[in-house]
Amino acid sequence: MASGRQRLAHGWSVACGPDVSATLVREFVRPAVRALPSTMARRLGCCRIFLRAAADSSVTSQWTETEVGLDVSVMTGGCDDHDAAMELLLCFGQALWLKLSDAELRAYWNLLDGELTEEITGEIDEQALEEKHALLAGIRRRLGRYGGASFAGTAAEYVHCLWHDVTIRTGRDYLPAPQLRRRLELLARWFPPDRGYRLFPVEQPVRRQGADAPYRCGVRHI
C-alpha cells in the first residue's frame, strides 16, 4: 500500500510504495516536476504520481487518463533514481503527444520529415530508435508509433535539460546536436521555461573534438 500523498509543484502529488526511498522523491522526482514548464503542466492537467518498486520485471511504467486527471505509475525496481525520474518524464511526454493541437502535430511531423529527408538515422532514445529502424525498414504502419515515441523522448529530454546539466552522446544511433537543438527549441516555443530555468547556457560551447565528444545541452538555473 502506498504511503501518504505528498504535494508537488503545479498542484500535483506523489505517493510511494513501502520500498521506495525518500531520496528518489526529494532529490529526483520533486526537482524534475518543478522544472516542468507551467504551460506544459496545464496542458497535461491534474496529475497523480505513484512510485512502486515492482518485483515483477514484466511490469512496466504506465499512465492513464481518469475523471480527475492523469495517473502515472512508475516502477522503480531495477533502475537507479535518475532513470526512474526519466521514466516519469517519458510518461508525461507520451500523454502530451495526445494533447497536441493540429497545428503542433503538423509542425512536429514536418520536423521529422525534414530529419528523414536529411537521412538522420539516430534518435533521442532507445524506444524511438527502435520505431525508426522499423519505419526505415519499410514498415509504414509504424509511422504513428515512431512519431509518438520520438516526441515523448524529446519532451522528456526538454524537461531533463531544464532540470539539470545534460551531456548528450553522439554517434550513429544518437540524434545529432543540430537536430536535437531544433527539437528542443520547438518545445521551448510551445512550452517556455518558467522563470529561473533556461534551456541553453548564455554562452554556447564551441570547441568539440571528435565524433564522440559530449554536447552540453542545458543548465538547471540561472
N, C-alpha and C positions, 0 to 999 in steps of 0.2 A: 504494500500500500504506500502511496506517495506521502511525503512529508507535507507540512503546511505550506500553502502557496505564498510565494514571495513576489513583491511588486518589482517591475522592471520599468525602464523608460517607455514612453509612448502609452502609458496606462496598461501595458501588457503584464503578464505574470508567468511564473515558472514554478513547477512542483517537481520534486526529486524523489526517486525511489530510494530505499534504505541503503543501497550500496553505492550511491553516487556521492562523490566527495564535494564538500563545501567549496573547495578550491576551484572546481570547474565552474560553478556559478559565479563566484566572487571575481576571479581573475580572467575568465574567458567569456562565458555567456553574457554576463552583465555588461562588460565594456563593448562586446560585439553588437549587442542590441542597441546600446546607446549610440554607437557610431552610425547606425542605420538612419538615413535621412528621414525627417518627419514626413515629407511628401510621399516617400515610399511606404512608410508605416501606415499613413492614412489610406493609401491605395489597398494595402493588404487588409486593413480593418482590425478589429479587436483580435488579439492573438493570445492563446494559452499554450504554454510550452510544457511538455512533460519529458523529464530526463530519466531514462531507465537503463540499468545495466543488465541487458538480456543475456541469459546463459546460452540460449539457442542461437548459434551463429547464422541460422537461416532467417532470423527475424531482422528486418531492416527498418530504418527510419521511414516515417511516412507522415503525411498531413491530410487533413480532411476539412471540408467546409461544413460548419454546423449552423444552427439557427442563431447562435450568439457570436459567430466569427470563425476564426481559423484555429484549429487544434493541431499542434505539431508534436509528434512523439519522436525523440531522438534516442537511439540505442547506443549507449556509451561503452558497452563491453568490447574489449579487444582493440580499442583505439585510444590515443592519448587525448588530453583535454583540448588541445588546439584543434585536432582533427574532428572532435565531437562538435566544437563550435562551428567549424566549417561545414559540417554536415547540416547543422541548423540553418546556416546561411543559404545552403543549397536548396533546402526545403522552401525557404522564403522565395528564392528565385523561381522555383517550379510553380509555386502558387501565383507569383506575379505575372508569369507568362500568360496565364489565362485571364488576366485583368488588364492587359494592354488594350489601348484603343486601336481602331482600324488603322489610323494614321501611324501610330507607333509600330504596329506589326509590319506595315509596308516599309517603313524606314529600316527596320531591323532586317527584313528579308532582302532589301536592296543592298544592305551592308554585306550580308552573307553571299549574295550573288556576286558582288564585287570581289570578295575573297576567293570564291570558286573560280572566277574568271582569271584571277591572278595566280591560280594553281597553288594556293596555300594549302598544304597537306596537314599541317599541325592544328591542334585545337587547345582549348583552355583547360580541359581536364580529361580524365580517362573515359568518362561516360560519353562526353561529346565526341572524343576522338573515335570511339568505337562506332558511334552512329554515323560519323562522317566517312569512315572507311567502308561501311556498308553502303552508304549512298554512292560513293565513288566507284564501288564495285558494280553499280548498276541496279541496286535495289531501290527503285524510285519511291516505293511506299514508305521508305524510311525518312523521307524528306521532312515530314512533320515532326517526327521524333528527333531528328537532328536539330531542327530549329529550336525546339523546346529545350533540349539538353544544352545546346550552346548558349542560349540565353540564360538559363538557370546558372550555369557556371560563370558566365560573365557578370551577372548580378551579384553572385556570391563574392567574386573577386573584387568587384567595385567596393562593396562594403568592407571587405578584407583590407583593401588599400586605405580606406578611411580609418579603420580600426588601429592599424599599426604599420610600420615599415614592412615592405614586402620585397622579396627577392624572387624574380621570375627566371625560371630556367629557359634556356634556349636550345634549339636543335630541331630536327625534322618533325618530331612528334609534338612540338610545342608551338603555340601561336606566336608568330614573330612580333617584336616590340611595336612596330608601326601599326599593325592591325589590332593589337591589343589596346594600344592607346586610343585608336579610333573608336573601338567599342566602349571603352571606359568614358571617353568624352561624351559619347551619345547618351549613356546612362546619366552622366552628370548634368546634361542639359534637361533631361526629363525629371530627374530627382536630385536637385542641387544639394551639396553637403550642407549640413547645419553649421551654424556659427561655431567656430572653434575647431573645425575639421577642414582639411584640404586634400584634394586628390593627388596633386603633384607638388613636389618641393618648389620653392620660389626659384631656385637655380637648378636647372636640369643638369645631371652629369653627362659629360660629352665624351670622356675617354673610355673606350671599351676595346679590349684586345681579345681576338679570337671569337669563334662562334659560340663558345660555351661561357662567355663572360656574363656575370649576373647583370640584370637590368633592374635598377631600383625604381619601384613604381609609385609609391605613395608614402605619405607621412601621417602620423596619427593626429597631432595637434599643432596649431600654430601659436 
